[in-house]
Amino acid sequence: MTSQAEDRPDTVGTPRRSKITPQREQEFFDAVLEQIRTCGYDAVTMEGVAASTRCSKSTLYRQWRTKPQFVAAALRSRRRARFTGIDTGSLAEDLRQAARAAGEGAGKDTGLLQALGHSVMQDPELQCALREALVEPEIAALREILDRGVGRGEVAAGHPALEYVPAQMFGMLRMRPVVEGEQADAEYLVAFVEAVVLPALGLT
């Protein structure tokens, strides 16, 4: 679907939320995200998701009036922070574990980001949902790791490199597939942290 109007049935007026179980709703979300990864955002249609989940298109439209709303809801359903719970008592080891966790999930998340690509920049709702789902929770958890390291005295509070650690980590996840044609997997990200991030912070 290339526009909201083109993919909306003529029979749909004011949407009415139908009663579906959380499990069924998650099936819809998983299906639309998988189609985005496989085909790209522009190629995804309500018809395709309905067919893959064996439901009627009108069921999807009763829940979500437009494709952007549907995709935004699917992204928000994935909200999580892989770095939550990492606390070894050592900032260097926490960053290694965070790198390992990020690398283990790199394929799906990076593929989703790349598939959404230009569409995210054109749709503020989609952009907001993407940040809420895949970016903000992990940046917040990563900053908590850094703050604990500062609190333990491992890094000075005003150290200039602290501000850039999240951008380094997430930038490497996004750019390695572009630059080298390979995912930034756990092994690669841990090596990156040890070679670049820890020296910048004065850690070993």
N, C-alpha and C positions, 0 to 999 in steps of 0.2 A: 504494500500500500504506500503510495507516495504522498497522500494527503489525508487529513482526517475526514473530509467530506466524501472523498471517493470510496472510503472503506466503511462508511456508515450506512446501514440499511435504511431505506426510505420509511420503513415502518417504525423506526425508533424515534420516539419523542423524548419526553422526560424520562430518564432512566429510573427503573425500579430495581432495587437490590433484591436478587433472589436468594433463597436460603440454600447455601451450599456449605459443606463441612470444611473446616480448615484444611483437612487432608486433600480434599478435591481442589480447593483453591490453590494449594501448593503445587498440585499437578499442572494446573494451568500456568502458574508462574514458571515452573521448571521447563515446560514445553516452549513458552515464548522465548526464554533466555537461551535455550538450546538452539532454537531456530535462528536467533540473532547470531550466535557464534558460527553456525553452519552456513547461513545464507547472507548475513548482513542485515542491518536494520531495515533498509528500504525494501528488501524482498519479503519481509515478514508481513503476513496478512492475518486478519481474524479468521478467515476461512481455513487457512493452513493450520492454525492452532486448534480450531474447532475439530478439524479432521483428525489431527494427531491425538487429541484427547477424547474423541468420540462424544462430542457434545454439539449442540446447535450453536450457530453463530449468534443467535439472539440471546442465548444464555450469557455469552461473553459481553455483549453490548448492554445487557441489564446491569452487569456488574461494573463495567468500565465503558464510558461512552466513546472513547477514542483510543487508537493505538498508543499514542504517547502516555495517556493515563494508565493504560494496561501495563505498559513496559515500566513506567515509573513505580507502580505498585509492586511489580515483580522484583525490581531492584531493591525496593525498601524491605521486601521480605527476606533478603539476604543480609540484612544489616548485622554485622558482627565485627569483632576485633580479634584477630588471630594472636595478637600480642598480649591480650589480657591474661593475667596469671603468671607471666614471666617475671620472676623475682628471685634470682640466685644469690643476691647479696653482693654481686660484682657487676659493675656497669659493662665492662668488656664482655663478660660471659652472657649477660642479658642481651646485648646487641648481637652476639653470635646466634643466640637462640631465636631472636626476632628475625634475623636474616634467614635462618633455617626454616622457620615457620612460613615466612613470605615466599621462599623459593618452592616449598612443597605445594603451594596453591597457585603458583605462577601461571601455569598453562591456561586454566579456565578464566581467571580474572583478567589476564592480559589479553586473551582472545576476545573476551567480552568488550573490553575497553576499545580495542582496535576495531571491532565490528560496529560499535556505536559511532566511533569516529566523528565525522563531520556533523552527523545528526545531533549530537550532544551540544555542539556549539550553536546550532540553530534553534534549539528548543529549551528555554529556560527551565521548564518543569522537569524535563529529562535530565538536564545538567544538575539540577538540585538533587534529584533522586539518586543520581550516580554518586555524587559527593557524599550524600547521607549514607549510602549503602556500602561503598567500597573505599572511600577515602577518609572521611572525617573520623569514624570510629578507630581506625588503625593509627592515624596521626595522633589522636588523643592518647591512645594507649602507649604509643612510642614516646610521646612527650612525658608521660608519667614515668617511664623507665629512665629517661634522661634526668628528670627532676629528682628521682631517688638517688641517682648517682651524684648529683650536685649536693643533695642533703647529706650524703655520706662523706663528702669532701673529696671525691675522686676527681671531680672537674670543678673549676671555679665557676661561680654563677654567671659571670660575665664573659665566659669564654666565647669568642666569636663563631666558632665552628658549631656550637649547639643548635643554632637556628637552622642550619642547613642539613642536618642529619636526615630528617624526614624526606626532604626533596632528593637527597642522594639515594636513599633506599628505593623510593618509589620511581625516581627517574631511571634508575638502572633496570628495574623490572620492566618498564615500558620501552626502553631504548635498545636493550640488547637484541631483541628479535629484529629490530629495524637495522641495526648496525652490523650484526654478526649472523643473523638468520637463525639464532638459537634462543631458547627460553633461558631466562636467568633463574636456573634451578637452585636448589638449596646449597649444593657444593660451591657453585659460582658466587652466590651472594655472601656466603661465609668468607670466602677468599677475598671478595671485594671489601667487606667490613674490616678484615684483618690488614689489608694492604692500604686502604684509603681512610676509612672512617676512624678507626682506633688511633692511628698516628696523628690525624688531624686534632683529635681530642687529647693527645698526650698520653694515650693508654697503650697497653700491650696485651 
